[in-house]
Amino acid sequence: MRNRARFSPVFFAAIASMIVAAAIGGCNRKSVDDYLRAGDAAMQATKLGDAEHEYLEASKIAPNDPRVHVALGNLYMFEHKTQPAQTEYMKVIDLDPRNPAAHVALGNLYLDQQAFRQAEEQYRAAIALDPSRSSYYLQLADALAREGKAAEAEAQIRTAIGLSPRNAQAHLALANLLRGDPARSAEADTELSTARILDPKLAESEAPKAPGSEASPAETATAGTARIKPTNKVFLLTKNSPVYQNPDPSSAVIGQVRRKKYVHVIGIAGSYLQIKLRNGTVGFVPEAAAE
């Protein structure tokens, strides 16, 4: 009779422990969606190192998921790391060349670099892929306006308005463009009025403080504007928006910000967010742009 292998109870206990540990490990394993959610949460908490760690972990388990590279690109843009951001956005286009949002993201990067012609090309590519998205025409108009092509920019804004007549930001963009021509100031005022009717928050600003009221320099804007409550947060924009010099849409426009980009919010003034741009400029955007 053959000798049968004998196993002690300790051996079986060890095997059982290994099976249980493997099962628990499998249950605790994070998915790419888990890592992306954790990275987004870290971004909102301004924990940029943690956000990068989570996104990089996501890239290890899903290197061909375009969302991972979009997230990394957005993070690097926020950190002013232009070359890594460009690399990530190019990966998105390589993985999904018919993704219009990827072309827009790359266009935004070129726009930040003042490479207006390259930005224009990317926005046109996005429009070719999805001609129904009014925001793409507004971004193309922004690039064209910066190239000095006001007439072409106006045509793109009017196309956006045709697609979305109730888009307050489109009417506001047209008002800002028309302001550059003194002969068309009446048209600009009409567009601004339309924008404010469509989005009442564009007309909101707190009344100036009463004379003699006290506030620390950090809590106040320039004379005649709303009180600023200091903060330090990161917000993901949901809308394109001009950046105003003061928390008032009638003040000078000093920049532009675009949807799906993170901004550093350093204060809140009524219905406006005080943000700090990549070049160090401080300005205001309507709170609605980050809702």
CORHU-V500024 format. One record per backbone hydrogen bond with DSSP energy under -1.0 kcal/mol. NH is the residue of the N-H (numbers start at 1). CO is the residue of the C=O. If there is no record, write none. Layout:
((NH CO) (NH CO))
This chain:
((12 8) (13 9) (14 10) (15 11) (16 12) (17 13) (18 14) (19 15) (20 16) (21 17) (22 18) (23 19) (24 20) (25 21) (26 22) (27 23) (28 24) (35 31) (36 32) (37 33) (38 34) (39 35) (40 36) (41 37) (42 38) (43 39) (44 40) (45 41) (46 43) (47 42) (48 46) (51 47) (52 48) (53 49) (54 50) (55 51) (56 52) (57 53) (58 54) (59 55) (60 56) (61 57) (62 58) (65 62) (68 65) (70 66) (71 67) (72 68) (73 69) (74 70) (75 71) (76 72) (77 73) (78 74) (79 75) (80 77) (81 76) (82 80) (85 81) (86 82) (87 83) (88 84) (89 85) (90 86) (91 87) (92 88) (93 89) (94 90) (95 91) (96 92) (99 96) (103 99) (104 100) (105 101) (106 102) (107 103) (108 104) (109 105) (110 106) (111 107) (112 108) (113 109) (114 111) (115 110) (116 114) (119 115) (120 116) (121 117) (122 118) (123 119) (124 120) (125 121) (126 122) (127 123) (128 124) (129 125) (130 126) (133 130) (138 134) (139 135) (140 136) (141 137) (142 138) (143 139) (144 140) (145 141) (146 142) (147 143) (148 145) (149 144) (150 148) (153 149) (154 150) (155 151) (156 152) (157 153) (158 154) (159 155) (160 156) (161 157) (162 158) (163 159) (164 160) (167 164) (168 166) (171 167) (172 168) (173 169) (174 170) (175 171) (176 172) (177 173) (178 174) (179 175) (180 177) (181 178) (184 181) (185 182) (188 184) (189 185) (190 186) (191 187) (192 188) (193 189) (194 190) (195 191) (196 192) (197 193) (198 194) (199 195) (202 199) (203 200) (213 210) (219 216) (225 222) (228 219) (229 268) (231 266) (233 265) (235 263) (237 261) (238 289) (239 289) (241 257) (243 255) (244 284) (245 252) (248 246) (251 248) (254 243) (257 241) (260 237) (263 235) (265 233) (266 274) (267 274) (268 229) (269 272) (272 269) (273 285) (274 267) (275 283) (276 264) (277 281) (280 277) (283 275) (284 244) (285 273) (287 271) (289 286) (290 287) (291 288))
